[in-house]
């Protein structure tokens, strides 16, 4: 299983880097790289991502199908908060960290969908895979508002308190609230297919657009990185890929929760940093280089750390 998971992780990271190269070529094809990056950011944040969130909540969210369904989204929020507190504790001790908001966000928030879906067929047979697919959706549906609230707050340290508060009232959070209202009240069933189908199609381009954007950020910024720019990303990688998942594995070993809960604690703790952090990072060269390098290093490290910690889960439960 270890080698299979390593191969899947490698393929996943290579796909991101390949799309990243394409993203750089697309962005470089415009006359003004800054304007094209700003266009992609606004397109994703204001239109395609809200469409994806709303469509998934209205069409896929059925809480009556899974017992204790509410525990999984709350577990995701708790995991993100625990990661933020863990990173806050570190930056309080390490005064050399300059980009504290980005540092904390890169440790606290992870790629909670892409790699888990990629490794799922390795972990589960056809009898348990559908259950996992439902649980991964439940786990992640509160991740969007958590990310676009806490992560946006963290990277907005140079803004005033009022601006930071207004920053969390954004299209993805509004789409989440509306989607939950339509899902829980049953109003979603009254929305016509001719309306929902375009919304779903428009939202489906969020993942490739986001990957292209992040790839463009990575390939544009990494060649400009100086020796001193790698200090924080290395620390982020050690915390995100080793220290934090070790704490998650220790928690599971001490408490031995139900298998699905244990799986999500360890799996999400070891996932690499969320690539969407690049979408909300202010256009400051130093901060963008930190984010770009942090995303790349945690992704590369996950090729080894994901199979290792998932092997620990397997040893505890299988």
Backbone as a ProteinNet text record, in pm:
[ID]
protein_1_A
[PRIMARY]
XXXXXXXXXXXXXXXXXXXXXXXXXXXXXXXXXXXXXXXXXXXXXXXXXXXXXXXXXXXXXXXXXXXXXXXXXXXXXXXXXXXXXXXXXXXXXXXXXXXXXXXXXXXXXXXXXXXXXXXXXXXXXXXXXXXXXXXXXXXXXXXXXXXXXXXXXXXXXXXXXXXXXXXXXXXXXXXXXXXXXXXXXXXXXXXXXXXXXXXXXXXXXXXXXXXXXXXXXXXXXXXXXXXXXXXXXXXXXXXXXXXXXXXXXXXXXXXXXXXXXXXXXXXXXXXXXXXXXXXXXXXXXXXXXXXXXXXXXXXXXXXXXXXXXXXXXXXXXX
[TERTIARY]
82.4	0	86.3	199.6	286.6	332.1	379.3	429.2	316.3	196.3	83.8	45.7	39.9	6.2	112.6	238.8	346.3	333.1	300.7	286.1	167.8	55.5	-61.4	-29.2	38.7	75.9	168	263.1	356	280.7	188.2	112	27.8	-30	-110.1	-28	90.7	177	226.9	261.2	307.5	197.5	72.5	-38.5	-51.4	-35.1	-41.4	71.5	192.6	305.6	290.1	233	210.7	109.6	-0.3	-98.3	-40.3	52.1	118.4	201.2	272.2	349.1	256.9	144.4	45.1	-6.4	-30.3	-77.3	20.5	147.2	249.1	248	237.3	235.9	113.2	-2.2	-124.2	-108.3	-58.5	-42.2	62.3	170.4	276.3	228.4	120.6	70.3	-2	-34.3	-96.3	11.8	-23	74	108.9	9.5	31.8	2.4	107	88.5	4.9	24	-51	-199.7	-237.6	-378.4	-441.5	-370.6	-426.3	-442.4	-347	-358.6	-477.2	-494.8	-607.6	-739.5	-742.7	-863.4	-898	-798	-822.3	-869.5	-808.6	-848.4	-994.7	-1033.9	-1172.1	-1268.7	-1230.7	-1317.4	-1345.1	-1240.4	-1256.4	-1330.9	-1284.5	-1337.6	-1481.4	-1514.5	-1646.5	-1750.9	-1706.9	-1803.6	-1796.4	-1684.8	-1685.4	-1690.3	-1612.5	-1614.4	-1749.7	-1810.2	-1945.3	-2046	-2034.9	-2125.5	-2106.1	-1980.6	-1951	-2005.3	-1983.4	-2029.2	-2181.1	-2248.8	-2395.5	-2451.6	-2396.9	-2447.1	-2430.4	-2312.8	-2288.4	-2379.5	-2400.7	-2486.8	-2631.5	-2679.1	-2818.8	-2843.8	-2748.6	-2771.8	-2718.2	-2620.2	-2556.1	-2577.2	-2612.3	-2618.9	-2753.5	-2751.7	-2871.1	-2835.4	-2848.9	-2802.7	-2873.4	-2991.9	-3064.1	-3004.8	-2912	-2858	-2750.3	-2684.3	-2571.2	-2593.8	-2583.4	-2598.9	-2480.6	-2512.6	-2411.3	-2333.4	-2405.9	-2342	-2276	-2334.2	-2286	-2147.1	-2104.8	-1974.5	-1859.7	-1878.5	-1767.6	-1735.3	-1833.7	-1796.9	-1740.7	-1792	-1737.6	-1594.6	-1566.4	-1430.5	-1334.4	-1380.8	-1296.4	-1267	-1369.4	-1349.3	-1253.4	-1273.2	-1185.5	-1041.3	-1023.2	-888.1	-819.3	-894.8	-837	-802.5	-891	-864.2	-743.9	-733.1	-618.7	-488.7	-491.5	-373.7	-334.1	-435.4	-406.8	-345.6	-401.5	-347.1	-205.2	-183.3	-50.2	50.7	12.6	102.2	119.6	11.5	21.2	120	111.7	204.3	348.4	371.3	508.1	557.2	475.7	521.8	537.4	466.4	484.5	623.5	679.1	812.5	923	892.6	993.1	971.4	1042.6	1025.4	1086.7	1156.6	1216.9	1115.4	995.5	892.6	836.8	849	803.3	659.2	628	493.6	406.2	366.4	301.5	164.5	88.1	-43.9	-38.4	46.4	62.2	120.9	216.6	277.9	169.8	85.8	-18.7	-120	-159.8	-258.7	-205.4	-78.5	-20	-11.4	4	6.5	-135.5	-228	-362.6	-452.2	-436	-529.7	-461.2	-532.7	-474	-556.9	-496	-565.5	-658.2	-784	-873.7	-956.4	-943.6	-1026.7	-943	-849.4	-779.7	-704.3	-610	-533.5	-616.2	-706	-789.2	-869.1	-925.3	-999.3	-906.7	-782	-687.1	-643.7	-625.9	-576.6	-689.5	-815.1	-926.8	-934.2	-919.4	-927.9	-819.2	-706.7	-601.4	-640.3	-712.9	-746.4	-872.3	-970	-1100.7	-1142.2	-1213.6	-1272.2	-1403.5	-1469.2	-1594.3	-1707.2	-1699.3	-1806.3	-1800	-1680	-1664.8	-1635.1	-1599.9	-1565.3	-1681.6	-1806.8	-1916.5	-1936.2	-1920.4	-1931.6	-1824.9	-1703	-1595.2	-1625	-1678.7	-1706.8	-1809.9	-1911.1	-2010.4	-1948.3	-1862.3	-1801.1	-1703.4	-1631	-1535.7	-1610.2	-1728.8	-1808.8	-1857.3	-1911.1	-1957.9	-1843.8	-1727.8	-1612.6	-1575.1	-1585.5	-1532.3	-1634.1	-1764.8	-1858.2	-1851.2	-1800.7	-1776	-1633.2	-1551.2	-1413.3	-1408.1	-1500.2	-1500.6	-1527.7	-1637.5	-1657	-1549.1	-1495.5	-1387.3	-1263.9	-1230.1	-1113.7	-1132.7	-1247.6	-1269.3	-1309.9	-1304.6	-1319.8	-1186.5	-1136.7	-1015	-891.4	-876.3	-757.1	-752.4	-867.9	-872.3	-833.9	-880.7	-844.9	-694.3	-635.6	-493.1	-404.3	-438.7	-351.7	-382	-477.7	-516.8	-463.6	-345.7	-292.5	-264.4	-242.9	-211.7	-336.2	-454.5	-578.7	-633.4	-725.6	-789	-886.1	-928.8	-1021.3	-1150.6	-1202.4	-1326.6	-1307.8	-1195	-1169.4	-1157.4	-1097.9	-1085.1	-1221.3	-1307	-1441.8	-1519.4	-1511	-1582.2	-1525.8	-1396.8	-1333.9	-1391.4	-1446.9	-1502.6	-1645.3	-1704.3	-1834.6	-1806.7	-1775.1	-1730.4	-1819.5	-1810.6	-1899.9	-1898.8	-1782.5	-1788.9	-1867.6	-1852	-1927.7	-2076.7	-2109.4	-2249.8	-2312.2	-2237.4	-2287.7	-2310.6	-2223.6	-2241.1	-2369.5	-2393.6	-2515.6	-2639.7	-2640.4	-2755.3	-2775.3	-2663.8	-2674.1	-2731.7	-2689.4	-2743.1	-2891.7	-2931.5	-3073.1	-3156.7	-3111.6	-3186.6	-3186.4	-3073.9	-3065.1	-3150.3	-3142.2	-3210.8	-3361.1	-3403.1	-3546.7	-3613.8	-3532.5	-3588.7	-3621.2	-3588.2	-3617.3	-3537.2	-3424.4	-3341.8	-3416.3	-3514.8	-3591.2	-3680.4	-3703.1	-3787.6	-3707.6	-3576	-3493.8	-3492	-3520	-3528.2	-3393.2	-3398.6	-3274.7	-3201.8	-3279	-3213.8	-3132.5	-3159.3	-3079.4	-2963.7	-2989.6	-2888	-2777	-2812.7	-2709.7	-2601.9	-2634.8	-2528	-2447.5	-2515.8	-2442.6	-2340.6	-2383.6	-2291.5	-2176.9	-2206.7	-2101.3	-2001.8	-2053.4	-1966.2	-1878.9	-1937.6	-1859.8	-1755.1	-1780.3	-1687.4	-1551.9	-1541.5	-1411.7	-1326.5	-1377.9	-1304	-1170.3	-1171.8	-1048.6	-939	-963.2	-854.1	-810.6	-905.2	-867.1	-780.6	-819.7	-743.1	-602.8	-593.2	-462.7	-374.3	-432.9	-356.8	-308.1	-396.9	-359.1	-245.9	-262.7	-160.8	-29.8	-38.3	83.1	153.6	74.5	135.1	203.9	141	202.5	332.9	330.9	449.7	564.4	537.8	645.9	693.7	603.4	643.9	732.3	702.3	770.2	893.1	891.9	1003.5	1138.1	1146.1	1277.5	1332.8	1244.7	1289.7	1329.9	1306.3	1333.8	1483.2	1518	1656.4	1675.7	1800.3	1830.1	1749.2	1735.5	1662.8	1513.9	1459.5	1316.3	1272.5	1367.5	1331	1320.6	1363.2	1361.2	1219.6	1127.4	989.9	921.1	930.3	868.2	920.4	1050.3	1104.6	1041.9	1029.9	966.5	820.2	751.8	611.2	599.1	689.8	685.5	707.9	801.8	827.5	707.1	642.9	525.8	406.5	382.4	262.3	269.1	384	394.1	446.6	507.8	562.2	504.2	520.9	481.5	330	253.1	107.6	45.2	80.4	24.5	69.6	190.7	234.4	143.4	103	9.1	-126.6	-170	-295.6	-290.6	-180.9	-165.9	-161	-95.2	-88.4	-227.8	-306.2	-442.5	-526.4	-513.3	-587.9	-543.4	-414.3	-362.3	-410	-416.4	-456.5	-607.4	-686.2	-831.7	-901.9	-840.4	-894.4	-1041.2	-1069.5	-1208.3	-1256.7	-1385	-1433.5	-1347.4	-1344.7	-1250.1	-1259.9	-1382	-1394.9	-1345.4	-1375	-1326.6	-1174.1	-1116.6	-970.1	-907.1	-968.9	-917.4	-909.1	-1016.1	-1018.4	-925.8	-906.2	-811.3	-670.7	-626.2	-490.4	-476.3	-572.9	-562.2	-556.5	-642.8	-643.5	-524.9	-475.7	-358.5	-234.7	-223.9	-102.2	-110	-228.1	-239.2	-154.5	-97.4	-15.8	-100.3	-33	-101.5	-199.5	-307.7	-412.1	-359.2	-376.6	-325.8	-404.1	-527.9	-609.5	-560.5	-464.4	-405.4	-342.7	-293	-234.7	-338.9	-465.9	-572.2	-601	-579.4	-616.9	-496.4	-375.4	-255.3	-243.2	-220.2	-204.7	-89.2	-93.4	11.5	140.5	199.2	328	430.7	543.4	640.7	689.5	727	779.9	676.2	555.2	449.8	411.3	407.4	373	481.5	607.8	716	707	672.5	656.5	545.7	432.8	319.7	354.5	415.6	451.2	545.5	650	746.8	684.4	597.7	532.5	443.4	368.3	281.7	364.6	472.8	556.3	624.2	685.6	759.9	667.7	551.5	460.6	405.5	382.7	334.4	438.2	564	670.4	691	688.6	706.9	594.4	472.7	358.3	372.3	459.3	480.7	527.7	601.6	650	565.8	528.2	461.2	318.3	245.9	109	107.7	186.5	188.1	233.9	330	381.2	272.1	203.2	102.5	-25.4	-59	-171.7	-139	-9.7	33.5	15.8	40.2	16.1	-132.5	-218.9	-362.3	-397.7	-343.3	-370	-323.6	-208.7	-157.7	-247.9	-313	-399	-537.1	-586.4	-726.5	-746.6	-647	-670.2	-581.3
-120.2	0	125.9	119.6	237.6	283.3	188.9	225.7	276.4	216.6	262.3	405.8	433.2	568	668.5	628.6	717.9	749.4	648.3	669	761.4	739.9	825.6	969	986.6	1120.6	1187.5	1111.9	1166	1212	1128.5	1164.9	1289.7	1298.5	1416.1	1543	1538.6	1657.1	1692	1592.6	1620.1	1682.4	1642.9	1702.9	1851.2	1884.2	2024.6	2103.8	2047.7	2118.7	2132.3	2029	2037.1	2146.5	2149.7	2255.7	2391.7	2390.2	2514.8	2570.4	2484	2527.8	2584.9	2515.9	2566.7	2703.1	2714.7	2841.9	2954	2925	3028.4	3069.8	2972.4	3003.7	3086.3	3052.4	3128.9	3272.2	3286.8	3419.9	3499.4	3433.1	3501.9	3545.9	3483.7	3520.9	3653.4	3705.9	3837	3943.9	4063	4171.7	4213.3	4212.4	4253.7	4136.6	4077.3	3963.2	3996.4	4116.4	4155.3	4160.2	4222	4233.5	4097.2	4006.9	3875.2	3794.8	3807.3	3738.4	3793.4	3924	3985.9	3940.3	3927.4	3880.2	3738.3	3648.5	3510.3	3503	3582.8	3583	3621.5	3729.2	3775.1	3676	3615.8	3517.9	3399.3	3349.9	3233.9	3271.4	3377.5	3412.5	3464.3	3537.4	3602.4	3524.7	3430.4	3366.8	3213.8	3153.4	3007.3	2933.4	2977.6	2909.1	2921.9	3042	3048.8	2960.3	2952.7	2866.8	2720.4	2678.2	2539.7	2508.1	2597.9	2576.1	2566.2	2660.7	2661.3	2535.7	2499.1	2382.1	2253.7	2235.1	2113.3	2104.5	2215.5	2212.7	2183	2243.7	2225.7	2085.1	2029.1	1900.8	1779.3	1797.4	1681.7	1671.6	1780.6	1780	1725.1	1603.3	1540.3	1483.5	1563.5	1521.1	1398.4	1367.3	1252.8	1118.9	1114.8	988	929.2	1011.2	963.6	1000.7	902.4	926.7	1009.7	1103.5	1193.1	1267.4	1305.8	1376.1	1505.7	1568.8	1699.5	1692.1	1571.2	1558.9	1582.8	1549.7	1558.5	1701.9	1785.7	1925.6	1996.1	1962.9	2023	1975.9	1851.4	1799.6	1877.4	1915.9	1995	2131.6	2196.6	2327.7	2315.8	2211.7	2191.4	2168.3	2092.3	2066.9	2193	2278.2	2404.5	2496.8	2501.2	2584.7	2531.9	2399.5	2340.8	2372.2	2364.9	2398.5	2544	2632.5	2775.3	2801.2	2739.2	2757.3	2701.1	2587.9	2526.6	2620.5	2679.8	2772.7	2902.1	2953.6	3074.5	3055.6	2936.7	2908.5	2911.1	2859.2	2858.2	2998.8	3078.1	3211.6	3303	3272.2	3350.9	3328	3208.6	3175.7	3212.5	3202.8	3229.2	3369.2	3465.3	3603.5	3630.6	3533.2	3553.6	3540.8	3488.3	3472.9	3610.3	3649.3	3781.4	3778.8	3683.8	3675.7	3584.2	3635.8	3552.2	3503	3589.6	3547.7	3435.5	3452.2	3347.6	3220.6	3236.3	3121.4	3039.8	3107.9	3039.6	2973.7	3043.6	2987.5	2862.8	2863.2	2747.6	2625.1	2646.6	2534.6	2488.4	2582.3	2550.6	2488	2527.4	2484.6	2392.6	2288.7	2183.9	2158.3	2082.4	2034.9	1922.1	1957.5	1860.9	1779	1799.8	1725.6	1653.2	1725.1	1670.8	1541.3	1545.7	1425.5	1317.5	1352.1	1245.8	1167.7	1237.3	1166.6	1079.4	1125.4	1048.9	920.3	927.4	809.2	717.1	761.3	681.4	542.2	527.4	392.5	297.8	352.4	267.6	215.8	297	262.6	177.3	198.8	137.1	58.2	-50.8	-128.7	-69.1	-128.9	-73.1	-69.2	-152.2	-152.4	-32.1	22.5	132.8	266.8	263.4	387	486.2	442.7	540.5	611.8	538.8	601.9	708.3	676.8	775	899.2	880.6	994.2	1086.5	1029.5	1112.4	1184.6	1115.2	1174.7	1285.7	1269.4	1374.1	1501.3	1486.3	1605.2	1670.6	1589.4	1644.3	1711.2	1647.8	1703.3	1840.2	1855.3	1976.8	2088.1	2063.1	2167.5	2288.7	2274.2	2390.8	2443.6	2373.1	2419.5	2549.5	2564.7	2687.8	2810.6	2813.8	2932.6	2949.6	2838.7	2850.4	2912.3	2864.1	2917.2	3064.3	3097.8	3235.4	3328.5	3276.9	3361.7	3371.8	3256.9	3258.2	3286.5	3218.2	3239.1	3381	3431.2	3569	3666.9	3640.5	3725.3	3720.7	3603.1	3587	3662.7	3659.6	3722.1	3869.9	3922.7	4063.9	4148.3	4116.3	4183	4330.9	4371	4510.7	4596.8	4535.1	4609.2	4648	4744.9	4786.2	4678.7	4689.2	4590.7	4585.4	4702.4	4706.4	4640.2	4666	4605.5	4453.8	4406.5	4261.4	4196.3	4265.2	4213.2	4207.5	4315.9	4318.9	4216.3	4182.4	4086.8	3946.8	3912	3777.1	3768.9	3884.3	3883.1	3880.7	3764.6	3750	3650.5	3645.5	3558.5	3410.6	3346.3	3205.3	3184.3	3273.8	3260.1	3284.8	3383.8	3410.7	3291.4	3230.7	3113.5	2997	2980.9	2873.3	2891.7	3013	3040.9	3015.4	3067	3047.2	2899	2828.5	2686	2606.1	2637.3	2567.7	2597.2	2721.6	2757.1	2676.9	2671.4	2598.9	2448.5	2396.2	2251.9	2210.6	2285.4	2247	2271.7	2369.5	2398.1	2318	2256.6	2183	2268.5	2396.4	2486.4	2449.5	2381.6	2346.2	2260.7	2182.6	2098.2	2175.4	2302.3	2385	2465	2457.7	2530.3	2452.7	2517.5	2445.4	2394.7	2284.8	2224.2	2316.1	2395.8	2486	2594	2616.5	2711.5	2641.9	2524.9	2456	2398	2350.1	2289.7	2389.8	2511.4	2609.4	2647.9	2657	2688.6	2579.3	2452.5	2341.1	2339.2	2364.9	2365.6	2478	2594.3	2708.6	2681	2621.5	2590.5	2483.6	2394	2282.6	2326.8	2449.3	2494.2	2557.1	2557.8	2618.7	2548.6	2415.8	2342.6	2365.6	2347.1	2374.6	2520.2	2613.4	2754.6	2785.1	2731.2	2755.3	2696.9	2576.6	2513	2589.7	2637.2	2718.5	2846.8	2911.3	3034.9	3010.4	2908.5	2880.1	2840.7	2760.8	2724.9	2846.8	2941.6	3065.8	3142.5	3147	3214.2	3146	3012.8	2936.8	2957.3	2935.6	2940.3	3083.8	3180.6	3319.8	3365.4	3319.7	3371.6	3291.6	3160.3	3080.2	3116.5	3142.8	3181.2	3310.1	3392	3517.7	3501.6	3384.1	3363.4	3366.5	3434.8	3438.7	3334.8	3316.6	3213.1	3235.1	3360.6	3389.2	3366.1	3355.3	3335.2	3191.6	3100.3	2959.8	2920.5	3007.8	2973.9	2944.7	3035.5	3016	2897.1	2879.2	2761.3	2628.7	2621.8	2498.1	2473.2	2579.2	2564.7	2524.4	2585.7	2550.4	2402.2	2354	2214.2	2119.5	2152	2066	2061.4	2176.3	2180.4	2112.3	2142.9	2094.7	1946.7	1898.8	1761.5	1660.7	1709	1617.1	1640.6	1761.1	1786.4	1776.2	1845.5	1845.9	1707.9	1635.7	1500.2	1405	1427.9	1344.7	1366.8	1491.8	1520.5	1455.8	1459.5	1394.3	1244.5	1181.3	1037	1003.7	1089.4	1067.7	1078.7	1176.9	1192.1	1068.5	1016.3	896.4	776.7	764.4	651.6	656.9	777	791.4	774.7	827	826.2	713.3	663.4	556.2	580.9	687.4	717.1	617.7	625.5	538.3	552.7	446.7	438.3	556	593.6	702.3	834.2	859	981.4	981.4	867.9	857	880	822.5	840.2	988.2	1061.3	1201.5	1287.2	1252	1326.9	1315.1	1191.9	1170.8	1217.6	1183.9	1215.5	1366.1	1440.5	1584.8	1653.4	1597.4	1657.4	1649.1	1544.4	1522.6	1578.2	1624.8	1678.3	1804.9	1830.1	1951.1	2077.6	2190.9	2319.9	2346	2415.7	2447.2	2541.3	2503.3	2586.4	2716.1	2720.4	2840.1	2956	2930.2	3040.4	3142	3092.7	3184.5	3280.8	3239.5	3324.6	3445.6	3430.3	3537.4	3614.5	3574.8	3645.2	3780.8	3887.4	4020.4	4021.3	4109.6	4113.7	4177.1	4114.8	4158.5	4051.8	4090.8	3993.8	3897	3947.9	3862.6	3762.4	3807.4	3719.7	3616.2	3656.1	3560.3	3455.4	3494.8	3395.1	3295.3	3342.8	3251.8	3151.3	3200.3	3111.7	3013.4	3061.3	2974	2863.1	2900.4	2799.8	2705.5	2758.2	2672.4	2568.5	2609	2514.7	2406	2446.2	2349.2	2251.8	2302.9	2215.9	2119.5	2167.1	2075.4	1970.1	2009.9	1913.6	1805.6	1847.2	1749	1658.2	1716.1	1635.2	1534	1569.1	1480.2	1350.6	1348.7	1224.9	1113.4	1151.1	1053.3	1052	1171.6	1178.2	1124.6	1144.3	1092.1	939.5	865.7	719.5	677	749.1	710.9	720.1	833.5	851.2	772.9	752.1	666.1	521.4	485.9	353.7	339.1	446	443.1	420.3	489.9	467.7	321.6	265.8	127.1	31.8	60	-25.5	-19.7	92.9	108.8	47.6	43.3	5.9	-114.5	-154.8	-264.5	-384.5
0	0	0	70.6	80.7	-57.5	-139.7	-272.6	-362	-350.3	-431.1	-394.1	-263.7	-219.4	-261.4	-255.5	-297.2	-446.8	-526.5	-669.7	-699.6	-628.7	-648.5	-608.8	-495.6	-451	-551.9	-604.3	-704.4	-828.8	-877.2	-996.2	-971.1	-850.2	-817.7	-819	-759.7	-754.5	-893.9	-974.3	-1109.4	-1194.6	-1169.5	-1243.4	-1210	-1081.6	-1040.5	-1106.3	-1107	-1166.4	-1317.8	-1382.3	-1527.1	-1560	-1483.9	-1504.1	-1466.9	-1369.4	-1331.8	-1446	-1516.1	-1632.7	-1739.6	-1762.2	-1856.7	-1810.6	-1678.5	-1624.1	-1649.9	-1632.1	-1657.6	-1804.5	-1894.2	-2037.1	-2074.6	-2011.7	-2038	-1989.9	-1865.5	-1807.2	-1884.9	-1925.3	-2000	-2137.8	-2186.4	-2317.2	-2319.8	-2199.5	-2193.8	-2187.4	-2230.1	-2227.7	-2085.5	-1999.3	-1860.5	-1769.5	-1712.2	-1624.7	-1503.7	-1445.8	-1327.2	-1356.3	-1470.7	-1504.6	-1528.8	-1593.9	-1621.3	-1492.6	-1400.4	-1271.7	-1193.1	-1197.2	-1127.5	-1188.8	-1320.8	-1388.2	-1345.1	-1342.9	-1302.7	-1157.7	-1070	-929.5	-914.6	-981.4	-970.9	-1033.1	-1145.5	-1211.5	-1118.5	-1053.7	-965.4	-837.6	-771.6	-639.9	-646.2	-749.9	-754.9	-833.2	-918.8	-1006.9	-1004.3	-1048.9	-1065.6	-931.9	-832.1	-702.4	-632.6	-624.5	-567.2	-639.8	-773.9	-850.4	-811.8	-796.8	-759.1	-620.2	-525.1	-387.4	-382.7	-446.7	-445.4	-512	-626.5	-699.3	-617.2	-557.2	-479.9	-357.8	-289.9	-171.3	-209.8	-316.9	-356.7	-410.2	-482.9	-550.8	-475.4	-386.6	-324	-174.6	-110.1	35.8	83.1	138.7	194.5	331	438	570.1	624.3	572.3	625.3	586.8	491.7	443.1	533.4	615.1	695.2	842	929.1	1071.8	1123.8	1211.3	1268	1158.7	1053.1	942.1	987.6	1089.5	1135.1	1196.8	1240.6	1306.4	1208.9	1081.3	986.3	944.4	910.8	884.5	1007.2	1127.3	1248.9	1273.3	1235.6	1248.7	1159.4	1039.6	949.5	1008.7	1064.2	1126.6	1244.2	1325.9	1441.5	1397.2	1287.9	1238.1	1190.2	1119.2	1072.8	1189.2	1288	1405.7	1482.7	1493.3	1563.4	1489.4	1356.5	1278.4	1294.7	1299.1	1317.6	1454.8	1558.1	1693.3	1703.5	1639.1	1637.8	1572.7	1458	1388.7	1466.5	1526.3	1607.8	1722	1784.6	1893.7	1847.6	1728	1677.1	1645.1	1573.6	1534.3	1655.4	1764.8	1886.5	1946.3	1921.3	1972.5	1874.2	1745.1	1642.3	1584.4	1635.1	1591.9	1454.4	1397.6	1266.5	1153.2	1183.7	1081.4	1046.3	920.1	876.6	827.8	744	685.6	771.6	886.6	987.2	944.3	877.4	834.2	732	631	528.7	589.4	679.7	747.4	819	896.5	972.5	880.3	774.4	682.4	612.3	574.2	505	594.8	725.3	818.8	851.9	861.6	909.6	803.5	677.5	573.5	473.6	435.3	352.5	227.7	138.8	19.2	62	92	153	57	-73.7	-168.5	-273.2	-337.5	-454.4	-422.2	-329.4	-297.5	-227.3	-132	-74.2	-177.3	-276.5	-380.6	-465.4	-483	-563.8	-493.7	-361.4	-289.4	-244.2	-252.6	-203.2	-265.7	-400.8	-458.3	-408.6	-361.4	-307.4	-169.3	-94.6	44.1	55.4	-33.5	-16.4	-139.4	-112.5	-219.5	-264.5	-363.5	-416.7	-315	-208.6	-109.2	-15	9.4	104.7	37.3	-89.9	-159.6	-165.8	-194	-196.6	-63	48.3	180.2	198.3	157.9	168.6	84.8	-35.3	-122.4	-59.1	5.9	74.6	193.5	266.7	384.5	347.3	236.5	197.4	158.7	101	70.8	199.8	291.3	418.7	494.5	492.8	565	510.2	380.4	318.4	298	321.5	283.6	376	498.5	583	568.6	492.5	474	394.5	297.9	217.2	303.3	382.9	466.6	572.8	623.8	721.7	657.7	537.7	467.4	434.3	376.3	333	447.7	568.3	686.9	760	809.6	889.6	805.8	691.4	609	552.7	509.1	458.9	569.5	691.4	805.3	830.3	822.2	852.4	754.3	626.7	526.4	506.7	583.4	567.9	682.7	732.5	851.3	828.6	704.4	677.3	660.4	664.2	650.2	787.2	787.6	912.5	959.7	1085.2	1141.4	1060.2	1022.1	944.7	808.5	744.3	614	624.9	733.4	752.1	777.5	852.1	874.9	743.5	665.4	537.7	440.6	456.7	366.9	376.9	494	509.9	455.3	420.2	353.5	203.7	153.8	15.9	-58.6	-190.7	-269.4	-229.3	-202.2	-160.5	-31.5	67.2	191.2	168.3	85.8	55	-17.2	-110.9	-183.5	-88.9	12.3	110	189.4	236.5	313.3	228.6	106.3	18.1	-14.8	-40.2	-71.1	43.7	166.6	283.5	301.5	280.2	291.7	192.8	66.8	-35.9	-9	44.9	70.2	189.5	299.7	422.8	416.1	337.4	324.3	213.4	128.1	16.1	-103.7	-95.5	-208.4	-333	-313.1	-427.9	-529.1	-481.5	-571.3	-666.5	-636.2	-721.8	-825.1	-816	-913.1	-1045.1	-1156.2	-1284.7	-1331.8	-1405.1	-1453.9	-1550.2	-1628.4	-1723.9	-1653.6	-1525.3	-1447.7	-1376.9	-1316.3	-1236.8	-1323.2	-1442.9	-1527.7	-1567.9	-1612.9	-1641.2	-1517.4	-1401.5	-1278.7	-1249.2	-1261.9	-1237.9	-1337.8	-1464.5	-1567.2	-1542.3	-1504.9	-1477.7	-1355.7	-1252.4	-1132.2	-1154.8	-1252	-1274.4	-1327.4	-1377.5	-1428.7	-1317.5	-1194.6	-1084.3	-1059.6	-1056	-1023.9	-1126.7	-1257.2	-1352.3	-1352.9	-1339.7	-1336.6	-1215.1	-1098.1	-976.1	-987.1	-1043.1	-1057.1	-1153.3	-1262.3	-1357.8	-1292	-1215.9	-1147.6	-1049	-964.2	-862.3	-928.2	-1034.4	-1106.9	-1161.4	-1213.1	-1261.2	-1151.3	-1032.5	-917.4	-878.8	-876.4	-835	-933	-1061.1	-1160	-1182.3	-1161.2	-1175.8	-1060.9	-938.9	-820.5	-777.5	-795.5	-745.3	-807.1	-939.8	-994.2	-934	-876.6	-816.6	-670.3	-614.3	-472.5	-444.1	-335.7	-288.9	-180.6	-139	-38.7	89	131.4	253.6	244.2	121.2	103.8	133.4	147.3	166.9	313.6	403	545.4	594.7	569.1	616.8	549.8	417.1	356.3	411.8	443.7	502.9	639.5	720.6	851.8	837.6	741.4	715.6	681.3	596.4	553.7	670.6	757.7	873.7	967.3	985.9	1072.6	1007.4	878.3	810.4	778.7	737.3	687.2	789.1	898.3	998.6	1137.8	1190.7	1329.5	1348.9	1264.5	1282.9	1259	1151.6	1137.4	1247.5	1302.5	1415.7	1535.8	1557.7	1666.4	1638.9	1510.9	1476.1	1498.9	1459	1480	1629.7	1707.5	1852.6	1914.3	1870.3	1920.8	1890.4	1768.9	1731.6	1815	1836.1	1914.8	2059.8	2116.1	2256.3	2275.1	2183.4	2200.9	2126.9	2020.5	1936.5	1902.7	1827	1787.9	1683.5	1643.5	1534.7	1409.6	1329.2	1217.7	1121.6	1081.4	984.6	1042.2	1169	1234	1238.2	1276.5	1282.8	1145.9	1044	907.9	871.2	896.8	856.1	941.7	1066.3	1148.9	1091.9	1064.6	1015.3	871.3	787.4	644.6	621.7	688.4	667.1	732.9	841.5	907.4	819.7	737.2	659.6	518.2	475.1	340	323.8	204.9	183.2	189.4	194.2	210.2	96.9	130	32.7	-74.9	-199.6	-308.6	-321.3	-268.5	-283.6	-196.9	-108.3	-32.1	-127.3	-240.7	-339.1	-395.3	-394.5	-448.2	-359.8	-230	-137.6	-85.7	-126.1	-81	-149.7	-74.5	-136.6	-236.6	-336.7	-440	-391	-290	-236.1	-270.7	-327.8	-381.1	-274.4	-157.5	-52.4	-4.4	14.9	65.5	-39.3	-165.6	-270.4	-288.9	-271	-280.4	-166.1	-46.5	67.3	39.7	-10.2	-39.1	-150.2	-256.9	-369.5	-325.2	-251.7	-206.1	-104.2	-17.1	81.9	16.8	-85.4	-157.1	-224.3	-290.1	-361.9	-265.5	-158.7	-67.4	6.8	53.4	123	27	-99.9	-198.3	-225.9	-241.8	-266.5	-145.8	-27	94.1	111	65.3	83.2	4.7	-95.7	-171.6	-78.8	25.7	123.1	249.7	299.5	429.3	424.9	313.9	305.7	315.7	236.1	253.4	392.8	452	584.4	690.5	697.3	802.2	773.1	645.3	617	651	642.5	687.6	837.8	913.1	1058.7	1087.7	1011.5	1027.3	1000.6	891.8	858.9	967.9	1028	1135.3	1259.2	1283.3	1400.4	1381.2	1256.6	1236.1	1143.9	1065.3	971	1003.8
[MASK]
++++++++++++++++++++++++++++++++++++++++++++++++++++++++++++++++++++++++++++++++++++++++++++++++++++++++++++++++++++++++++++++++++++++++++++++++++++++++++++++++++++++++++++++++++++++++++++++++++++++++++++++++++++++++++++++++++++++++++++++++++++++++++++++++++++++++++++++++++++++++++++++++++++++++++++++++++++++++++++++

